[in-house]
Amino acid sequence: MNRGVVYFAAGKSIYFKEANYSAKTFKKYNKNIPVCLITNNASSKDINKKYYSKIIEAPQFSNVFKQKVWAIANTPYNETIFIDTDTQINDNIAELLDFLQFYDFAIAPRSKCQWGKETKFLDFNDESAFNTGIFSYRKNEKTIPFLTNWVEEVNKIPDNEMRGSGGLMCDQKIFNRLVFEENAFSKHNINLLQLPNTIYNCRPWPIKRLKDENRLQHVKILHFHGLNENWLIKKFNSFQYIIKNKLKN
């Protein structure tokens, strides 16, 4: 069966190092699932080739966030798990591919937060938005038109406005506009599975609540920058985050 994981890395060295770390943690628990790195620089010395079954150089784009969506749409697999580089895999996640026997697309909602200079966690699920950092999808007659549309809409945005999630516009915002405002999944008859973000896409903001509820051990995918740093730095950063939020609350 043609199935596997796709990472996209471009630009600064840190993104390649994050991808290497995430792929390493993925292969620890998922040895038989191939991993593909799609990149704007396949000859980068920062790529650790032992973690990847395939390395694909994408066509050159003037904006790496547009290139990322192209990479997602041009997966070499019929069944794909897309994983952002700033992640850590804590367990076997092969079920994200197995779900595709019954669904076309599986994705978790964004955490519900009060966004701003000081982000405040409100609840686990924001029902108005998905987080596009981790999801699985089939490449078929339903999803290909949707992914093509996503690429087209992203490419309409001026390069100076297309940034990461904190920018004026980003690939995730366009994805959510297509899904929630334009009902793209319904239009294309895409069978959607909503994943729990407390297991498959744990961002930093719910960590304290999960820890308090003794649920942190169930997280299979952590998703935030700094996970590839050494254990002492990670422990210190985690401690800082928990203390800061205790003081807030």
C-alpha positions in Angstrom: 0.0 0.0 0.0 1.4 3.4 -1.0 1.3 5.3 2.3 3.7 7.4 4.3 4.6 10.6 6.2 5.5 14.0 4.6 7.5 16.7 6.2 8.3 20.1 4.5 11.4 22.0 5.5 12.8 25.2 3.9 14.8 28.3 4.8 16.7 28.4 8.0 18.8 25.5 9.4 16.6 25.2 12.4 13.6 23.9 10.3 15.7 21.1 8.9 17.0 20.2 12.3 13.4 20.2 13.7 12.4 17.9 10.8 15.3 15.5 11.5 14.3 15.4 15.2 10.6 14.8 14.5 11.3 12.2 11.9 13.7 10.5 14.3 10.9 10.4 17.0 8.4 9.1 14.4 10.7 6.3 13.3 11.3 5.2 16.9 7.6 4.1 17.1 6.7 3.7 13.4 9.6 1.8 11.9 7.7 0.4 8.9 6.1 3.6 7.6 8.3 5.5 5.0 9.0 9.2 5.5 9.4 11.8 2.8 11.0 15.2 3.1 9.9 17.8 0.6 12.2 20.8 0.5 13.5 23.8 -1.4 17.1 22.6 -0.9 17.6 18.8 -1.3 21.4 19.3 -1.0 21.3 21.0 2.4 23.9 19.7 4.7 21.4 20.0 7.5 19.3 17.1 6.2 20.0 13.8 8.0 19.2 11.4 5.2 19.0 8.3 7.4 15.5 9.4 8.6 14.0 9.7 5.1 13.0 7.2 2.5 12.6 9.9 -0.1 13.8 13.5 -0.5 12.0 15.6 -3.1 13.1 19.0 -4.2 10.0 21.2 -4.8 9.8 23.8 -7.6 11.1 27.1 -6.5 8.6 29.5 -5.0 9.1 33.1 -4.0 7.4 32.3 -0.6 8.1 29.1 1.4 4.6 29.1 2.9 3.1 28.8 -0.6 5.7 26.1 -1.3 4.6 24.2 1.8 1.0 23.9 0.5 2.3 22.8 -2.9 4.3 20.1 -1.1 1.1 18.9 0.7 -0.8 18.8 -2.5 2.0 16.9 -4.3 2.6 14.1 -1.7 4.1 11.0 -3.3 1.8 8.8 -1.3 -1.9 7.9 -1.8 -2.4 8.0 1.9 -0.4 10.6 3.8 0.3 12.0 7.3 1.5 15.5 7.0 3.5 16.6 10.0 5.0 20.1 10.7 8.7 20.1 11.6 8.2 21.5 15.2 6.8 18.3 16.6 7.7 15.3 18.7 6.1 11.9 18.2 5.6 10.0 21.4 3.9 6.8 20.2 2.8 4.7 17.3 0.5 6.8 15.1 -0.2 4.4 12.3 -3.9 4.7 13.0 -3.9 8.1 11.4 -3.4 6.2 8.1 -5.7 3.4 9.1 -8.5 5.9 9.6 -8.3 6.6 5.9 -9.9 3.3 5.1 -13.1 5.1 6.2 -12.4 8.8 5.9 -10.8 11.1 3.3 -9.3 13.6 5.7 -8.5 13.5 9.5 -7.5 16.7 11.3 -7.7 18.2 14.8 -9.3 21.5 15.8 -7.2 24.5 16.9 -7.0 25.1 20.7 -9.4 27.7 21.9 -7.4 30.6 23.2 -7.7 34.4 23.7 -5.1 35.3 21.1 -2.8 38.3 21.6 0.5 39.3 23.0 -0.2 37.2 26.0 -2.1 34.1 24.7 -4.6 32.7 27.3 -5.9 29.2 27.1 -9.7 28.9 27.2 -10.6 25.4 26.2 -9.4 22.4 24.2 -11.4 22.9 21.0 -12.0 25.9 18.8 -14.9 24.7 16.7 -14.3 27.5 14.2 -10.8 26.5 13.1 -8.6 23.5 12.4 -4.8 23.4 13.0 -3.1 22.4 9.8 0.2 21.3 11.5 -0.8 17.6 11.6 -3.4 15.8 9.5 -3.8 12.7 7.4 -5.5 12.5 4.0 -6.2 10.3 1.0 -5.2 11.5 -2.5 -8.4 10.8 -4.5 -11.0 12.4 -6.7 -12.5 14.2 -3.7 -9.4 15.6 -2.0 -7.3 16.5 -5.1 -9.7 19.3 -6.2 -9.7 20.7 -2.6 -5.9 20.6 -2.3 -5.6 22.2 -5.8 -8.0 24.9 -4.7 -6.0 25.5 -1.5 -2.8 25.9 -3.6 -4.6 28.4 -5.9 -6.0 30.5 -3.1 -2.6 30.6 -1.3 -0.9 31.8 -4.5 -3.3 34.7 -4.8 -1.9 36.3 -1.6 0.9 38.8 -2.1 4.2 37.3 -0.9 4.7 40.1 1.7 1.4 39.2 3.4 2.0 35.4 3.4 3.7 34.5 6.7 3.5 31.9 9.4 0.5 31.6 11.7 1.1 35.0 13.3 1.2 36.9 9.9 -1.4 38.9 8.1 -2.3 35.8 6.1 -1.2 32.2 6.3 -1.9 28.8 4.8 -4.0 27.8 7.9 -6.3 30.8 7.7 -6.9 30.1 4.0 -7.6 26.4 4.7 -10.1 27.4 7.4 -11.8 29.9 5.1 -12.3 27.3 2.5 -13.6 24.8 5.0 -15.8 26.9 7.2 -16.9 29.9 5.0 -17.0 28.2 1.6 -18.0 24.7 2.8 -15.3 23.1 0.6 -15.4 19.7 2.3 -19.2 19.4 1.7 -18.8 20.7 -1.9 -16.2 18.0 -2.7 -18.0 15.3 -0.6 -14.9 14.9 1.6 -15.6 12.5 4.5 -14.0 14.2 7.5 -12.8 12.8 10.8 -12.2 15.3 13.5 -9.2 14.2 15.6 -8.7 15.0 19.3 -6.0 17.7 19.6 -5.2 16.4 23.1 -3.7 13.3 21.5 -2.6 14.0 18.0 -1.8 17.8 17.9 -1.0 19.1 21.4 0.0 22.7 21.3 1.7 24.4 24.3 -1.4 26.2 25.7 -3.4 23.1 26.9 -0.4 21.4 28.5 -1.0 22.7 32.0 -4.7 21.7 31.9 -3.7 18.2 30.6 -1.1 17.9 33.3 -3.6 18.9 36.0 -6.1 16.3 34.7 -3.4 13.6 34.5 -3.8 13.3 30.7 -0.4 14.4 29.5 0.8 10.9 29.2 -1.8 10.2 26.5 -0.4 12.8 24.1 1.0 11.2 21.0 2.1 14.3 19.1 3.5 17.4 20.7 3.5 20.5 18.5 5.6 23.6 19.3 9.1 25.0 18.7 12.0 23.9 20.9 11.2 20.2 21.1 14.4 19.3 19.3 16.6 21.0 22.0 18.3 18.9 24.6 16.3 17.5 27.5 17.7 20.0 30.1 16.6 23.0 28.0 13.2 21.4 27.3 12.7 20.7 31.0 13.6 24.3 31.9 11.3 25.7 29.2 8.4 23.5 30.3 8.9 24.6 33.9 8.9 28.2 32.9 5.7 27.7 30.9 3.9 26.0 33.8 5.0 28.6 36.4 4.0 31.5 34.1 0.5 30.1 33.6 0.1 29.4 37.4 0.9 33.1 38.0 -1.6 34.1 35.4 -4.4 32.0 36.8 
